[in-house]
Amino acid sequence: MADVEILGIPQSTYVRAVRIACEEKGVSYELKPFRPHSPEISAIHPFGKIPAMRHGDFEVCESKAIATYLDLTFSGPRLIPTTAREAALTEKWISLVNTQMDSTLVRTYLFAYIFPKTDDGSPNRQVIETVKPAMDEQLAILDRGLSRSDYLAGSAFTFADMNLMPILFWLQKFPEGAAGLAANRNLGAYYERVSARPSLRNTVPPPPPPSQTKPN
């Protein structure tokens, strides 16, 4: 029997982040592929977003909250370091990605390809060209953040990296995103290196089906 249940579709970057966290901690889990706003998700998340988690009679939503719970409940490598500086850097990068970069890189750029809202279903070139300068700026910020260390928060692989890598996975599948990773050498090398971890290989998501609603 699995230790926890992770609720949410596997294509979601946030769902994959908590799956990676489970893999890194050695926590067995069952993925239940409920979509956003399904009754099962809305019963746990007040805004119907994914992921959600069940552990016995305990339920919680939001990927960072789930990661914190996993970190404090189960043994294994720390997802969030206990030293002040590394913990602060981990929280910093999680916040920057979730509050700024997710909107640009996922909700705008990636959705312009995956959910284009064009009459013929082709990529929304107007949105892509408009968001590209902000995307380039944010990839450069990540590149500079990786210029002095192997990972975002220093020498250890933390939830900051687990939170970012699912986004980079989807970015490199589209032309401007792939070019951005190639142009930012630290970021590109980081992506290739971290992608080889078993936790990343074990959680590679399938392509989104054409009829799929927007993931969270």
Contacts in CASP RR format, 6 or more apart in sequence:
PFRMAT RR
TARGET T0000
AUTHOR 0000-0000-0000
METHOD contacts of the structure
MODEL  1
MADVEILGIPQSTYVRAVRIACEEKGVSYELKPFRPHSPEISAIHPFGKI
PAMRHGDFEVCESKAIATYLDLTFSGPRLIPTTAREAALTEKWISLVNTQ
MDSTLVRTYLFAYIFPKTDDGSPNRQVIETVKPAMDEQLAILDRGLSRSD
YLAGSAFTFADMNLMPILFWLQKFPEGAAGLAANRNLGAYYERVSARPSL
RNTVPPPPPPSQTKPN
2 28 0 8 1.000
2 29 0 8 1.000
2 30 0 8 1.000
3 22 0 8 1.000
3 27 0 8 1.000
3 28 0 8 1.000
3 29 0 8 1.000
3 55 0 8 1.000
3 74 0 8 1.000
4 22 0 8 1.000
4 27 0 8 1.000
4 28 0 8 1.000
4 29 0 8 1.000
4 30 0 8 1.000
4 53 0 8 1.000
4 54 0 8 1.000
4 55 0 8 1.000
4 70 0 8 1.000
5 29 0 8 1.000
5 30 0 8 1.000
5 31 0 8 1.000
5 32 0 8 1.000
5 53 0 8 1.000
5 54 0 8 1.000
5 55 0 8 1.000
6 15 0 8 1.000
6 18 0 8 1.000
6 19 0 8 1.000
6 22 0 8 1.000
6 29 0 8 1.000
6 30 0 8 1.000
6 31 0 8 1.000
6 32 0 8 1.000
6 51 0 8 1.000
6 52 0 8 1.000
6 53 0 8 1.000
6 66 0 8 1.000
7 32 0 8 1.000
7 34 0 8 1.000
7 40 0 8 1.000
7 41 0 8 1.000
7 44 0 8 1.000
7 50 0 8 1.000
7 51 0 8 1.000
7 52 0 8 1.000
7 53 0 8 1.000
7 54 0 8 1.000
8 15 0 8 1.000
8 31 0 8 1.000
8 32 0 8 1.000
8 33 0 8 1.000
8 34 0 8 1.000
8 35 0 8 1.000
8 36 0 8 1.000
8 41 0 8 1.000
8 50 0 8 1.000
8 51 0 8 1.000
8 52 0 8 1.000
9 15 0 8 1.000
9 33 0 8 1.000
9 34 0 8 1.000
9 35 0 8 1.000
9 36 0 8 1.000
9 50 0 8 1.000
9 212 0 8 1.000
9 215 0 8 1.000
10 16 0 8 1.000
10 19 0 8 1.000
10 31 0 8 1.000
10 33 0 8 1.000
10 203 0 8 1.000
10 205 0 8 1.000
10 206 0 8 1.000
11 205 0 8 1.000
11 206 0 8 1.000
11 207 0 8 1.000
11 208 0 8 1.000
11 212 0 8 1.000
11 215 0 8 1.000
12 50 0 8 1.000
12 51 0 8 1.000
12 205 0 8 1.000
12 215 0 8 1.000
12 216 0 8 1.000
13 102 0 8 1.000
13 106 0 8 1.000
13 166 0 8 1.000
13 167 0 8 1.000
13 169 0 8 1.000
13 170 0 8 1.000
13 215 0 8 1.000
14 50 0 8 1.000
14 51 0 8 1.000
14 63 0 8 1.000
14 163 0 8 1.000
14 166 0 8 1.000
14 216 0 8 1.000
15 31 0 8 1.000
15 50 0 8 1.000
15 51 0 8 1.000
15 63 0 8 1.000
15 215 0 8 1.000
16 166 0 8 1.000
16 169 0 8 1.000
16 203 0 8 1.000
16 205 0 8 1.000
17 63 0 8 1.000
17 67 0 8 1.000
17 159 0 8 1.000
17 162 0 8 1.000
17 163 0 8 1.000
17 165 0 8 1.000
17 166 0 8 1.000
18 51 0 8 1.000
18 53 0 8 1.000
18 63 0 8 1.000
18 66 0 8 1.000
18 67 0 8 1.000
18 70 0 8 1.000
19 29 0 8 1.000
19 31 0 8 1.000
19 203 0 8 1.000
20 162 0 8 1.000
20 165 0 8 1.000
20 166 0 8 1.000
20 199 0 8 1.000
20 200 0 8 1.000
20 203 0 8 1.000
21 27 0 8 1.000
21 66 0 8 1.000
21 67 0 8 1.000
21 70 0 8 1.000
21 71 0 8 1.000
21 79 0 8 1.000
21 159 0 8 1.000
21 162 0 8 1.000
22 28 0 8 1.000
22 29 0 8 1.000
22 70 0 8 1.000
23 198 0 8 1.000
23 199 0 8 1.000
23 202 0 8 1.000
23 203 0 8 1.000
24 77 0 8 1.000
24 79 0 8 1.000
24 157 0 8 1.000
24 162 0 8 1.000
24 199 0 8 1.000
25 70 0 8 1.000
25 71 0 8 1.000
25 74 0 8 1.000
25 75 0 8 1.000
25 76 0 8 1.000
25 77 0 8 1.000
25 79 0 8 1.000
26 74 0 8 1.000
26 76 0 8 1.000
27 70 0 8 1.000
27 74 0 8 1.000
32 40 0 8 1.000
34 40 0 8 1.000
34 41 0 8 1.000
34 50 0 8 1.000
34 52 0 8 1.000
35 41 0 8 1.000
35 50 0 8 1.000
35 212 0 8 1.000
35 213 0 8 1.000
35 215 0 8 1.000
36 48 0 8 1.000
36 49 0 8 1.000
36 50 0 8 1.000
36 213 0 8 1.000
36 214 0 8 1.000
36 215 0 8 1.000
36 216 0 8 1.000
37 48 0 8 1.000
37 213 0 8 1.000
40 52 0 8 1.000
41 48 0 8 1.000
41 49 0 8 1.000
41 50 0 8 1.000
41 52 0 8 1.000
42 48 0 8 1.000
43 59 0 8 1.000
44 52 0 8 1.000
44 54 0 8 1.000
44 59 0 8 1.000
44 60 0 8 1.000
44 61 0 8 1.000
45 52 0 8 1.000
45 61 0 8 1.000
45 62 0 8 1.000
46 61 0 8 1.000
48 216 0 8 1.000
49 61 0 8 1.000
49 62 0 8 1.000
49 216 0 8 1.000
50 215 0 8 1.000
50 216 0 8 1.000
51 61 0 8 1.000
51 63 0 8 1.000
51 66 0 8 1.000
51 216 0 8 1.000
52 59 0 8 1.000
52 60 0 8 1.000
52 61 0 8 1.000
52 66 0 8 1.000
53 59 0 8 1.000
53 60 0 8 1.000
53 61 0 8 1.000
53 66 0 8 1.000
53 69 0 8 1.000
55 69 0 8 1.000
55 73 0 8 1.000
58 69 0 8 1.000
60 66 0 8 1.000
60 69 0 8 1.000
63 163 0 8 1.000
64 94 0 8 1.000
64 98 0 8 1.000
64 159 0 8 1.000
64 163 0 8 1.000
67 79 0 8 1.000
67 80 0 8 1.000
67 159 0 8 1.000
67 162 0 8 1.000
68 79 0 8 1.000
68 80 0 8 1.000
70 79 0 8 1.000
71 78 0 8 1.000
71 79 0 8 1.000
71 80 0 8 1.000
71 159 0 8 1.000
77 157 0 8 1.000
78 156 0 8 1.000
78 158 0 8 1.000
79 158 0 8 1.000
79 159 0 8 1.000
79 162 0 8 1.000
80 87 0 8 1.000
80 90 0 8 1.000
80 91 0 8 1.000
80 158 0 8 1.000
80 159 0 8 1.000
81 87 0 8 1.000
81 90 0 8 1.000
81 153 0 8 1.000
81 156 0 8 1.000
81 158 0 8 1.000
86 153 0 8 1.000
86 154 0 8 1.000
86 156 0 8 1.000
86 158 0 8 1.000
89 152 0 8 1.000
89 153 0 8 1.000
89 154 0 8 1.000
89 160 0 8 1.000
90 152 0 8 1.000
90 153 0 8 1.000
90 158 0 8 1.000
90 159 0 8 1.000
90 160 0 8 1.000
91 160 0 8 1.000
92 153 0 8 1.000
92 160 0 8 1.000
93 152 0 8 1.000
93 153 0 8 1.000
93 160 0 8 1.000
93 163 0 8 1.000
93 164 0 8 1.000
94 159 0 8 1.000
94 160 0 8 1.000
94 163 0 8 1.000
96 141 0 8 1.000
97 160 0 8 1.000
97 163 0 8 1.000
97 164 0 8 1.000
97 167 0 8 1.000
98 163 0 8 1.000
100 138 0 8 1.000
101 138 0 8 1.000
101 142 0 8 1.000
101 167 0 8 1.000
102 167 0 8 1.000
104 131 0 8 1.000
104 134 0 8 1.000
104 135 0 8 1.000
104 138 0 8 1.000
105 135 0 8 1.000
105 138 0 8 1.000
105 167 0 8 1.000
105 171 0 8 1.000
106 167 0 8 1.000
106 170 0 8 1.000
108 127 0 8 1.000
108 131 0 8 1.000
109 127 0 8 1.000
109 128 0 8 1.000
109 131 0 8 1.000
109 132 0 8 1.000
109 135 0 8 1.000
109 171 0 8 1.000
109 174 0 8 1.000
109 176 0 8 1.000
109 177 0 8 1.000
110 170 0 8 1.000
110 171 0 8 1.000
110 174 0 8 1.000
111 214 0 8 1.000
112 123 0 8 1.000
112 124 0 8 1.000
112 125 0 8 1.000
112 127 0 8 1.000
112 128 0 8 1.000
112 131 0 8 1.000
113 123 0 8 1.000
113 124 0 8 1.000
113 128 0 8 1.000
113 174 0 8 1.000
114 208 0 8 1.000
115 214 0 8 1.000
116 122 0 8 1.000
116 123 0 8 1.000
116 124 0 8 1.000
116 127 0 8 1.000
117 124 0 8 1.000
118 124 0 8 1.000
128 176 0 8 1.000
132 176 0 8 1.000
135 176 0 8 1.000
135 177 0 8 1.000
135 180 0 8 1.000
136 180 0 8 1.000
139 177 0 8 1.000
139 180 0 8 1.000
139 181 0 8 1.000
139 183 0 8 1.000
139 184 0 8 1.000
139 187 0 8 1.000
140 184 0 8 1.000
142 152 0 8 1.000
142 164 0 8 1.000
142 184 0 8 1.000
142 187 0 8 1.000
143 184 0 8 1.000
143 185 0 8 1.000
143 186 0 8 1.000
143 187 0 8 1.000
144 186 0 8 1.000
145 152 0 8 1.000
145 186 0 8 1.000
146 152 0 8 1.000
146 186 0 8 1.000
146 187 0 8 1.000
146 190 0 8 1.000
147 186 0 8 1.000
149 155 0 8 1.000
150 190 0 8 1.000
150 193 0 8 1.000
151 157 0 8 1.000
151 158 0 8 1.000
151 160 0 8 1.000
151 161 0 8 1.000
151 190 0 8 1.000
151 194 0 8 1.000
152 158 0 8 1.000
152 160 0 8 1.000
152 161 0 8 1.000
152 164 0 8 1.000
153 160 0 8 1.000
153 161 0 8 1.000
157 194 0 8 1.000
157 197 0 8 1.000
161 194 0 8 1.000
162 199 0 8 1.000
165 191 0 8 1.000
165 194 0 8 1.000
165 195 0 8 1.000
165 200 0 8 1.000
166 205 0 8 1.000
168 181 0 8 1.000
168 187 0 8 1.000
168 191 0 8 1.000
169 195 0 8 1.000
169 204 0 8 1.000
169 205 0 8 1.000
171 177 0 8 1.000
171 178 0 8 1.000
171 180 0 8 1.000
171 181 0 8 1.000
172 178 0 8 1.000
172 181 0 8 1.000
172 191 0 8 1.000
180 187 0 8 1.000
181 187 0 8 1.000
181 188 0 8 1.000
181 191 0 8 1.000
182 188 0 8 1.000
194 200 0 8 1.000
195 201 0 8 1.000
208 215 0 8 1.000
END
